[in-house]
């Protein structure tokens, strides 16, 4: 068959262990769609909104961290993938993006659904591939096979990420009458073995000597997926050497018994003398982004003498403007290899422990303030987030949308006994555009309860996440509806602008009730503290129905609540 090399793309994907494909309707992509649907080892789902579909693919990939195929037709459909692809790039989520295209001679000839698709995602994919549009020569078949193999391998290599394969297709696009799609019995598979990064002995000795030269050592974790072996190694290292670990809610390190979880609230209200005392000499970092602007500002203003970042491969960001060494190893390998470093004793050991205890004291001070703030029952969105986090079932996947939802959760934090709760957030680009779709994708690919806490702007912006025919029995959505982008009234800068109310807050009068009606979800509304206990019981009853729990307020009310919270934290420093 003429399109056999295109059909065999699905076979290569299957043989390389890919089991999930997200397909968007279209005519030009028909050969790809038909091939993936016909393959009995690949699970396919279809979504009409390409922007939402890309984020759904990200969510599906979160279930096993393996590549997901993403297919669309030609033209603007491909552009709509861009936000989700950029999020995948910065979050290291592997996607195999297949965009169908018109033959090259028809680009810029006013033909329908034809745009310049070459390298359309620019530097936000790991690599761009263009397949041949004619298959008569054997070299074309060899090249197609090679590109697909290489792209899949590259998507899995550290740092994982999206790859883009543009596929020009000539008509006819559909099998002839009576023709069935079959896959070649022998397709070439090219495997790639991941390198094992271990610190060489000479380098390790130098690092150990440098480590022993400092007493004020601080570890800052970035966003990462949960890894129990790594968490155990890091916890052991922290205790053994009295090194504090700053880990916000998206690091999935809440299992650490002595982590610094409230650095954002603490550093936002701490006095300069306190910050000076907390200044590290050696900063060790790993992972991706951190939520806290206060933490980033602190480390930029109170710079360490040296800064090590641990990362096996890829570009390294100098987030704190202090980077001095890039250590090419996995964080797990690093802390395991450092386990042989002898702990300091005597006066130097006491100084290191004093620094550790200072961070610990600041954390305990902030924990008490947070506990005191929530000790009095309140009817507001911040308190509802606290109740949801306290009552999350185990196991569960907790998704946090951007803007205030992820910040509320970070102020509150998870406890070390909540070991089976894993946290996810679109902090690669930190946009609101696909937070719901990502949670939906994760919910589709997993039987584990998926809890999404989201603001109204993120929720209504991404309502097409529900525009499909698949059931979501384990999805629970909490909507914090303050009828506008309340965050702009809470951060420095916008709140002083005279145009804040009209051009930043973005007032809207929508209710999540209408979305629930439209998609046949159960709707629960929290408008009285007396209802809270029963509503939470109903909300966390996994009876096969998708459920939305909404609380309504105003942007002004939300600002007052957050201001009161900050005053509570600050009062600890003035007592």
C-alpha positions as CSV (number, residue, x, y, z in Angstrom):
1,X,0.0,0.0,0.0
2,X,1.2,3.5,-0.8
3,X,0.7,4.7,2.8
4,X,2.3,1.7,4.4
5,X,5.3,3.6,5.8
6,X,2.9,6.0,7.5
7,X,0.8,3.2,8.9
8,X,4.0,1.6,10.3
9,X,4.6,4.7,12.4
10,X,2.0,3.2,14.8
11,X,3.8,-0.2,14.7
12,X,7.2,1.4,15.6
13,X,5.5,3.3,18.5
14,X,3.9,0.1,19.8
15,X,7.1,-2.0,19.6
16,X,9.0,0.8,21.5
17,X,6.4,0.5,24.3
18,X,4.2,3.5,23.6
19,X,0.6,2.6,24.6
20,X,-1.3,5.9,24.5
21,X,-2.3,8.2,21.6
22,X,-4.3,11.4,21.7
23,X,-6.0,12.0,18.3
24,X,-7.6,15.2,17.1
25,X,-10.2,15.0,14.3
26,X,-9.2,16.1,10.8
27,X,-9.0,14.9,7.2
28,X,-5.3,15.4,6.4
29,X,-4.3,13.3,9.4
30,X,-6.6,10.5,8.4
31,X,-3.8,7.9,7.6
32,X,-2.3,8.5,11.1
33,X,-5.6,8.4,12.9
34,X,-6.6,5.2,11.1
35,X,-3.3,3.5,11.9
36,X,-3.3,4.3,15.6
37,X,-6.9,3.3,16.0
38,X,-6.3,0.0,14.1
39,X,-3.3,-1.0,16.4
40,X,-4.5,-3.3,19.2
41,X,-1.6,-2.4,21.5
42,X,-2.3,1.4,21.5
43,X,-5.1,3.0,23.4
44,X,-6.6,5.9,21.5
45,X,-8.8,8.8,22.6
46,X,-10.1,11.7,20.5
47,X,-10.5,15.4,21.5
48,X,-11.8,18.1,19.3
49,X,-10.0,21.1,20.9
50,X,-6.3,20.8,20.0
51,X,-5.2,23.2,22.8
52,X,-6.9,21.1,25.4
53,X,-5.8,17.9,23.8
54,X,-2.1,18.7,24.1
55,X,-2.5,19.3,27.9
56,X,-4.6,16.1,28.2
57,X,-1.7,14.3,26.6
58,X,0.6,15.8,29.2
59,X,-1.7,14.5,31.9
60,X,-1.8,11.0,30.4
61,X,2.0,11.0,30.3
62,X,2.1,11.8,34.0
63,X,0.5,8.4,34.7
64,X,3.6,6.4,33.7
65,X,6.1,9.1,32.6
66,X,6.3,7.4,29.1
67,X,5.8,9.1,25.8
68,X,2.3,9.9,24.5
69,X,1.6,10.3,20.8
70,X,-0.3,13.5,19.9
71,X,-1.8,13.8,16.4
72,X,-3.5,16.7,14.5
73,X,-4.5,17.8,11.0
74,X,-2.8,20.5,9.1
75,X,-3.1,24.3,9.5
76,X,-3.9,26.2,12.6
77,X,-4.7,23.0,14.4
78,X,-1.0,22.5,14.9
79,X,-0.6,26.0,16.4
80,X,-3.2,25.1,19.0
81,X,-0.8,22.4,20.4
82,X,1.8,25.1,21.2
83,X,0.9,26.0,24.8
84,X,0.7,22.3,25.9
85,X,4.0,21.5,24.1
86,X,5.8,24.4,25.7
87,X,4.6,23.2,29.1
88,X,5.8,19.6,28.3
89,X,9.2,21.0,27.3
90,X,9.8,22.8,30.6
91,X,8.3,20.0,32.7
92,X,10.2,17.3,30.9
93,X,7.1,15.4,29.7
94,X,7.8,13.2,26.6
95,X,5.4,13.7,23.7
96,X,5.6,12.4,20.1
97,X,3.9,15.2,18.2
98,X,2.7,14.2,14.7
99,X,1.3,17.0,12.6
100,X,-0.2,16.2,9.2
101,X,0.7,18.7,6.5
102,X,-0.1,19.5,2.9
103,X,2.5,18.7,0.2
104,X,5.2,21.5,0.2
105,X,4.4,22.8,-3.2
106,X,1.0,23.9,-1.9
107,X,2.3,26.0,1.0
108,X,1.6,29.8,0.4
109,X,-0.7,28.9,-2.5
110,X,-4.0,29.8,-0.8
111,X,-4.9,26.2,-0.3
112,X,-7.2,25.3,2.6
113,X,-5.7,24.6,6.0
114,X,-2.2,25.2,4.8
115,X,0.3,27.2,6.7
116,X,4.1,27.2,7.3
117,X,4.4,24.3,9.6
118,X,8.1,23.7,9.4
119,X,9.6,24.0,12.9
120,X,6.4,25.6,14.1
121,X,7.2,25.0,17.8
122,X,10.7,26.5,17.5
123,X,13.0,25.8,20.4
124,X,10.2,24.4,22.6
125,X,10.7,20.9,21.3
126,X,13.8,18.8,21.7
127,X,14.1,18.3,17.9
128,X,12.1,18.9,14.7
129,X,11.8,16.2,12.0
130,X,10.3,16.6,8.5
131,X,9.3,13.3,6.8
132,X,9.4,12.8,3.0
133,X,6.1,13.4,1.1
134,X,6.8,10.7,-1.5
135,X,7.8,7.1,-0.8
136,X,8.9,5.7,-4.1
137,X,12.6,5.5,-3.2
138,X,13.9,3.0,-0.6
139,X,15.9,5.8,1.0
140,X,12.7,7.6,1.9
141,X,11.4,4.5,3.7
142,X,14.7,4.1,5.5
143,X,14.6,7.8,6.5
144,X,11.0,7.7,7.8
145,X,11.9,4.6,10.0
146,X,15.0,6.3,11.2
147,X,13.3,9.5,12.1
148,X,10.5,7.9,14.1
149,X,13.0,5.7,16.0
150,X,15.3,8.6,16.8
151,X,12.4,10.9,17.9
152,X,11.0,8.3,20.3
153,X,14.5,7.7,21.8
154,X,15.2,11.4,22.1
155,X,11.9,12.0,23.9
156,X,12.9,9.6,26.6
157,X,16.5,10.8,27.1
158,X,17.2,13.2,30.0
159,X,15.7,15.7,30.0
160,X,12.6,14.1,28.7
161,X,10.5,16.2,26.4
162,X,8.4,16.7,23.3
163,X,9.7,16.0,19.7
164,X,7.9,17.2,16.6
165,X,7.5,15.2,13.4
166,X,5.8,17.1,10.5
167,X,4.3,14.7,7.9
168,X,3.3,16.0,4.5
169,X,0.6,13.7,3.0
170,X,-0.8,13.5,-0.5
171,X,-4.3,12.5,-1.4
172,X,-6.0,10.0,-1.4
173,X,-5.8,10.0,2.4
174,X,-8.2,7.1,3.1
175,X,-7.9,3.4,2.4
176,X,-9.6,2.2,-0.8
177,X,-12.9,0.4,-0.5
178,X,-12.3,-3.0,0.9
179,X,-8.7,-2.2,1.9
180,X,-7.8,-2.8,5.6
181,X,-4.9,-1.4,7.4
182,X,-2.1,-3.8,8.3
183,X,1.3,-3.4,9.8
184,X,4.6,-4.7,8.4
185,X,5.7,-7.8,10.0
186,X,9.3,-6.6,10.2
187,X,9.9,-3.0,11.1
188,X,13.4,-1.9,12.2
189,X,13.6,-0.9,15.8
190,X,16.6,1.2,17.0
191,X,17.1,1.1,20.8
192,X,19.0,3.6,22.9
193,X,20.5,2.7,26.2
194,X,20.4,5.5,28.8
195,X,23.9,6.5,30.1
196,X,24.6,5.9,33.8
197,X,25.8,9.2,35.3
198,X,28.1,8.7,38.2
199,X,30.5,11.2,39.7
200,X,34.1,10.2,38.9
201,X,36.4,9.5,41.9
202,X,38.6,12.6,41.4
203,X,35.6,14.9,41.0
204,X,33.9,13.3,44.0
205,X,36.9,13.8,46.2
206,X,37.1,17.5,45.3
207,X,33.4,17.9,45.9
208,X,33.6,16.2,49.3
209,X,36.5,18.4,50.3
210,X,34.5,21.5,49.3
211,X,31.5,20.2,51.1
212,X,33.5,19.9,54.3
213,X,34.9,23.4,54.0
214,X,31.5,25.0,54.7
215,X,29.1,24.9,57.7
216,X,26.1,26.8,56.3
217,X,24.8,24.4,53.7
218,X,21.3,24.6,52.2
219,X,19.5,22.3,49.8
220,X,16.7,23.7,47.7
221,X,14.6,21.3,45.8
222,X,12.7,22.2,42.6
223,X,9.6,20.6,41.1
224,X,9.9,16.9,40.5
225,X,8.0,13.6,40.3
226,X,7.8,11.5,43.4
227,X,10.6,9.0,44.0
228,X,10.6,7.1,47.3
229,X,14.2,5.9,47.0
230,X,15.5,9.4,46.4
231,X,13.4,10.9,49.2
232,X,14.8,8.3,51.6
233,X,18.4,9.0,50.5
234,X,17.9,12.8,50.8
235,X,16.3,12.5,54.2
236,X,19.2,10.4,55.5
237,X,21.7,12.9,54.1
238,X,19.9,15.8,55.6
239,X,19.8,14.2,59.1
240,X,23.4,12.9,58.9
241,X,25.0,16.2,58.0
242,X,22.5,18.6,59.5
243,X,21.6,20.2,56.2
244,X,18.2,21.8,55.9
245,X,16.1,21.0,52.8
246,X,13.8,23.7,51.4
247,X,11.0,21.8,49.6
248,X,7.7,23.4,48.5
249,X,4.5,21.5,47.8
250,X,5.4,20.7,44.1
251,X,8.6,18.9,45.0
252,X,6.8,15.8,46.3
253,X,9.2,15.7,49.2
254,X,6.6,16.1,51.9
255,X,7.6,12.6,53.2
256,X,10.8,14.2,54.5
257,X,10.5,14.4,58.3
258,X,12.5,17.7,58.7
259,X,11.9,19.6,55.5
260,X,11.5,23.4,55.3
261,X,8.0,23.5,53.8
262,X,7.0,27.1,54.6
263,X,9.9,29.1,53.2
264,X,7.6,31.3,51.1
265,X,5.5,32.5,54.0
266,X,8.6,32.7,56.3
267,X,10.8,34.7,54.0
268,X,8.0,37.0,52.9
269,X,7.7,38.3,56.5
270,X,11.2,37.7,58.0
271,X,13.4,40.6,59.0
272,X,16.7,41.4,57.3
273,X,18.7,40.2,60.3
274,X,16.9,36.8,60.2
275,X,17.6,36.5,56.5
276,X,21.3,37.3,56.9
277,X,21.5,34.6,59.5
278,X,19.8,32.2,57.1
279,X,22.2,33.0,54.2
280,X,23.9,29.8,53.0
281,X,27.6,29.4,52.2
282,X,27.0,26.4,50.0
283,X,23.8,26.1,48.1
284,X,22.9,22.7,46.5
285,X,19.9,22.6,44.1
286,X,18.2,20.0,41.9
287,X,14.9,19.7,40.1
288,X,12.9,22.2,38.1
289,X,11.2,25.4,39.2
290,X,10.2,26.6,42.6
291,X,6.9,28.4,43.4
292,X,8.2,31.0,45.9
293,X,9.2,34.4,44.6
294,X,10.3,35.2,48.2
295,X,12.7,32.3,48.1
296,X,14.2,33.3,44.8
297,X,14.5,36.9,45.9
298,X,16.2,35.8,49.2
299,X,18.8,33.7,47.4
300,X,19.5,36.4,44.9
301,X,20.0,39.0,47.6
302,X,21.8,36.8,50.1
303,X,24.0,34.8,47.7
304,X,25.9,31.7,48.7
305,X,29.7,31.5,48.2
306,X,29.3,28.5,45.9
307,X,26.2,27.0,44.3
308,X,26.1,23.4,43.0
309,X,23.3,22.3,40.7
310,X,22.8,18.5,40.2
311,X,21.5,17.5,36.8
312,X,22.5,14.5,34.6
313,X,22.3,16.4,31.3
314,X,20.8,19.3,29.4
315,X,20.9,23.1,29.9
316,X,21.1,24.4,33.5
317,X,19.3,27.5,34.6
318,X,21.1,30.0,36.8
319,X,17.9,30.9,38.7
320,X,19.7,32.4,41.8
321,X,22.5,34.1,39.9
322,X,25.1,32.3,41.9
323,X,25.8,29.0,40.0
324,X,29.4,27.9,40.2
325,X,29.3,24.1,39.5
326,X,27.1,21.8,37.4
327,X,27.3,18.2,38.7
328,X,26.4,15.8,35.9
329,X,24.7,13.1,37.9
330,X,21.2,12.1,39.0
331,X,20.3,13.6,42.4
332,X,19.8,10.1,43.8
333,X,23.3,9.1,42.7
334,X,24.8,12.3,44.2
335,X,23.3,11.8,47.6
336,X,24.1,8.1,47.6
337,X,27.8,8.8,46.7
338,X,28.0,11.5,49.3
339,X,26.8,9.1,52.0
340,X,30.4,8.2,52.8
341,X,31.3,11.7,53.8
342,X,32.2,11.7,57.5
343,X,29.9,14.0,59.5
344,X,31.6,17.0,61.1
345,X,32.2,16.9,64.9
346,X,33.4,19.3,67.5
347,X,33.1,23.0,67.0
348,X,32.6,22.9,63.2
349,X,30.0,20.2,63.7
350,X,28.2,22.4,66.2
351,X,28.2,25.4,63.8
352,X,26.7,23.3,61.1
353,X,24.0,22.0,63.4
354,X,23.3,25.5,64.7
355,X,22.6,26.6,61.1
356,X,20.3,23.6,60.6
357,X,18.5,24.4,63.9
358,X,18.0,28.0,62.9
359,X,16.1,27.0,59.7
360,X,14.2,24.4,61.7
361,X,13.2,27.0,64.3
362,X,12.0,29.4,61.6
363,X,10.0,26.6,60.1
364,X,8.4,25.6,63.4
365,X,7.6,29.3,64.1
366,X,5.8,29.5,60.7
367,X,4.0,26.2,61.2
368,X,2.6,27.4,64.5
369,X,1.3,30.6,62.8
370,X,-0.3,28.7,60.0
371,X,-1.9,26.3,62.5
372,X,-3.2,29.2,64.5
373,X,-4.6,31.0,61.4
374,X,-6.7,27.9,60.5
375,X,-7.7,27.0,64.1
376,X,-10.7,29.2,63.8
377,X,-13.3,27.9,61.3
378,X,-13.8,30.3,58.4
379,X,-15.9,30.4,55.3
380,X,-13.4,31.4,52.6
381,X,-11.5,29.9,49.7
382,X,-8.2,29.7,51.6
383,X,-9.8,27.7,54.4
384,X,-11.5,25.4,52.0
385,X,-8.1,24.6,50.3
386,X,-6.9,23.7,53.8
387,X,-9.8,21.4,54.4
388,X,-9.4,19.7,51.0
389,X,-5.7,19.1,51.6
390,X,-6.3,17.8,55.1
391,X,-9.1,15.4,53.9
392,X,-7.5,14.2,50.6
393,X,-7.8,10.4,50.3
394,X,-4.8,8.2,50.0
395,X,-3.7,7.4,47.5
396,X,-4.6,10.4,45.3
397,X,-3.2,12.7,42.7
398,X,-3.5,16.4,43.7
399,X,-3.5,18.8,40.8
400,X,-3.0,22.5,41.6
401,X,-3.9,25.1,39.0
402,X,-1.8,28.3,38.6
403,X,-2.3,31.7,40.2
404,X,-3.6,31.5,43.8
405,X,-4.5,27.8,44.0
406,X,-0.9,26.5,43.9
407,X,0.1,29.4,46.2
408,X,-2.6,28.6,48.8
409,X,-1.5,24.9,48.8
410,X,2.1,25.9,49.2
411,X,1.3,28.1,52.2
412,X,-0.5,25.1,53.7
413,X,1.7,22.2,52.7
414,X,1.3,18.5,53.1
415,X,2.3,16.4,56.1
416,X,4.8,13.6,56.1
417,X,2.1,11.0,56.9
418,X,0.4,11.9,53.6
419,X,2.9,9.7,51.8
420,X,0.5,8.5,49.1
421,X,-0.6,11.9,47.9
422,X,1.4,13.1,44.9
423,X,1.3,16.7,43.7
424,X,1.2,18.0,40.1
425,X,1.1,21.5,38.7
426,X,1.8,23.1,35.3
427,X,4.8,25.1,36.6
428,X,6.8,24.6,33.4
429,X,5.3,27.8,32.0
430,X,2.9,28.5,34.9
431,X,0.0,29.4,32.7
432,X,-3.7,28.9,33.5
433,X,-4.6,27.6,30.0
434,X,-4.3,23.9,30.5
435,X,-4.5,23.2,34.2
436,X,-7.9,21.4,34.0
437,X,-7.0,19.5,30.8
438,X,-3.9,18.1,32.4
439,X,-5.8,16.9,35.4
440,X,-8.4,15.4,33.1
441,X,-5.7,13.5,31.1
442,X,-4.2,12.2,34.3
443,X,-7.7,11.1,35.5
444,X,-8.3,9.3,32.2
445,X,-5.1,7.3,32.4
446,X,-5.3,6.3,36.1
447,X,-7.8,4.8,38.5
448,X,-6.3,6.8,41.4
449,X,-8.5,9.6,42.6
450,X,-7.6,12.9,40.9
451,X,-8.3,16.1,42.9
452,X,-8.0,19.4,41.1
453,X,-8.0,22.7,43.1
454,X,-8.5,25.6,40.7
455,X,-9.4,29.2,40.5
456,X,-12.3,30.5,38.4
457,X,-10.2,32.0,35.6
458,X,-8.3,28.8,35.0
459,X,-11.4,26.7,35.3
460,X,-13.6,28.6,32.8
461,X,-10.7,29.3,30.4
462,X,-10.1,25.5,30.0
463,X,-13.7,24.3,30.1
464,X,-13.2,22.4,26.8
465,X,-11.2,19.9,28.9
466,X,-14.6,18.2,29.4
467,X,-15.6,18.4,25.7
468,X,-15.3,14.7,24.9
469,X,-17.1,11.4,25.4
470,X,-15.0,9.8,28.2
471,X,-16.1,9.2,31.8
472,X,-14.2,10.7,34.7
473,X,-15.5,8.8,37.7
474,X,-12.4,9.6,39.9
475,X,-12.1,13.3,39.1
476,X,-13.0,15.8,41.8
477,X,-12.8,19.6,41.1
478,X,-12.7,22.4,43.7
479,X,-13.5,25.8,42.1
480,X,-12.4,28.9,44.0
481,X,-14.7,31.4,42.3
482,X,-13.9,34.9,43.4
483,X,-15.2,36.2,40.1
484,X,-12.0,37.6,38.7
485,X,-8.2,37.3,38.6
486,X,-7.8,38.1,42.3
487,X,-4.0,37.4,42.2
488,X,-3.4,40.8,40.5
489,X,-4.8,42.5,43.6
490,X,-2.5,40.4,45.9
491,X,0.9,40.8,44.3
492,X,3.2,43.9,44.3
493,X,2.8,46.2,41.3
494,X,-0.7,45.7,39.8
495,X,-2.6,46.6,43.0
496,X,-1.4,50.2,42.7
497,X,-2.6,50.7,39.2
498,X,-5.8,52.7,38.6
499,X,-6.7,50.4,35.7
500,X,-6.5,47.3,38.0
501,X,-10.2,46.8,38.5
502,X,-11.1,46.7,34.8
503,X,-8.1,45.4,33.0
504,X,-6.4,43.0,35.5
505,X,-9.1,41.6,37.8
506,X,-11.2,40.5,34.8
507,X,-14.6,40.4,36.5
508,X,-16.9,37.6,35.4
509,X,-20.3,36.4,36.7
510,X,-20.1,32.7,35.8
511,X,-20.9,29.8,38.0
512,X,-19.5,26.3,37.9
513,X,-23.0,25.1,38.3
514,X,-23.7,25.6,34.6
515,X,-20.7,23.6,33.6
516,X,-21.8,20.8,35.9
517,X,-25.3,20.9,34.3
518,X,-23.8,21.0,30.7
519,X,-21.6,17.9,31.3
520,X,-23.8,16.0,33.7
521,X,-21.5,16.3,36.7
522,X,-22.6,16.5,40.4
523,X,-22.5,20.0,41.7
524,X,-21.9,21.0,45.3
525,X,-21.8,24.5,46.7
526,X,-20.2,25.6,49.9
527,X,-22.1,28.6,51.2
528,X,-22.3,27.8,54.9
529,X,-19.8,26.4,57.4
530,X,-22.6,24.1,58.7
531,X,-22.5,22.3,55.3
532,X,-18.8,21.7,55.2
533,X,-18.6,18.3,56.9
534,X,-21.4,16.8,54.8
535,X,-20.2,18.4,51.6
536,X,-16.7,17.0,52.0
537,X,-18.2,13.6,52.8
538,X,-20.2,13.7,49.5
539,X,-17.3,15.2,47.6
540,X,-14.9,12.4,48.5
541,X,-17.5,9.7,48.0
542,X,-16.2,8.0,44.8
543,X,-19.5,6.7,43.5
544,X,-18.7,6.8,39.8
545,X,-19.7,10.5,39.3
546,X,-17.5,13.5,38.4
547,X,-18.0,16.2,41.1
548,X,-17.5,19.9,41.3
549,X,-17.3,21.7,44.6
550,X,-17.6,25.5,44.4
551,X,-17.1,28.3,46.8
552,X,-18.0,31.9,45.7
553,X,-16.5,35.1,47.0
554,X,-15.0,38.3,45.7
555,X,-11.5,39.3,44.8
556,X,-11.6,41.9,47.5
557,X,-12.6,39.3,50.1
558,X,-9.8,37.0,49.0
559,X,-7.2,39.8,49.3
560,X,-8.4,40.5,52.9
561,X,-8.0,36.9,53.9
562,X,-4.5,36.6,52.4
563,X,-3.5,39.9,54.1
564,X,-4.7,38.6,57.4
565,X,-2.7,35.4,56.9
566,X,0.5,37.4,56.2
567,X,-0.2,39.5,59.3
568,X,-0.4,36.2,61.3
569,X,3.0,35.1,60.0
570,X,4.5,38.6,60.6
571,X,3.2,38.7,64.2
572,X,5.5,35.9,65.1
573,X,8.5,38.2,64.4
574,X,7.1,41.1,66.4
575,X,6.1,39.1,69.5
